[in-house]
């Protein structure tokens, strides 16, 4: 069974679920998203994560790639890239929303350095690319693409005809053989940028009006602070600092009753 975290992000109620790397394995994006859609009947799916960029001169760690479409690929042959499926366009409405925040969204990667939003045709494949020659061959065959990742193809397959979807991923490396250098620091920068861009959308009261997804009623909860450390909200291990963001599940209630009644040995 999947583990869901229910809460509020910006002005909207959300369900958060995590997928493993890739699109095709048992716990990958296609199975995770398909199961989640069946159980939750969600109208919108935003995949947030990390990706690789293709040009460390015009791009930086922390810039955010927004999928105009997903280009699935399987492998790179001697002459060209072997395609695994057709190119899939992202939701027009969701893409429009992210394009329109380019003038309002502001996220500092470091002092004086702002992240950029980069709408692009996003490559998606099962291979973890960390080889400059391999990456350059892939981009040569797809010159309009500004980056790639591993889960978008599965997201499209799961959502096609069922929900509006988009991929929002921060650049954490350039697939040039240096992926392991300061890996965790770069990944944190990348995911913080991607979540910040999403929060800009989710703080709008009318972002998803056309999709009939309405915000939480005014006055029920305070808006999420843009300066909040997002890692405090989405967590795997509980400690006392996470208490304001903890939502009690049915399992927790049953466990607490058993402990109260019978003790714990």
PyMOL commands that set and color helices and strands:
alter all, ss='L'
color gray80, all
select helices_A, chain A and resi 29-40+92-100+132-141+152-159+183-202+209-211+230-233+240-245+250-262
alter helices_A, ss='H'
color red, helices_A
select strands_A, chain A and resi 5-9+12-16+44-53+64-76+81-83+88-89+108-110+113-114+117-124+147-149+164-173
alter strands_A, ss='S'
color yellow, strands_A
deselect
rebuild
show_as cartoon
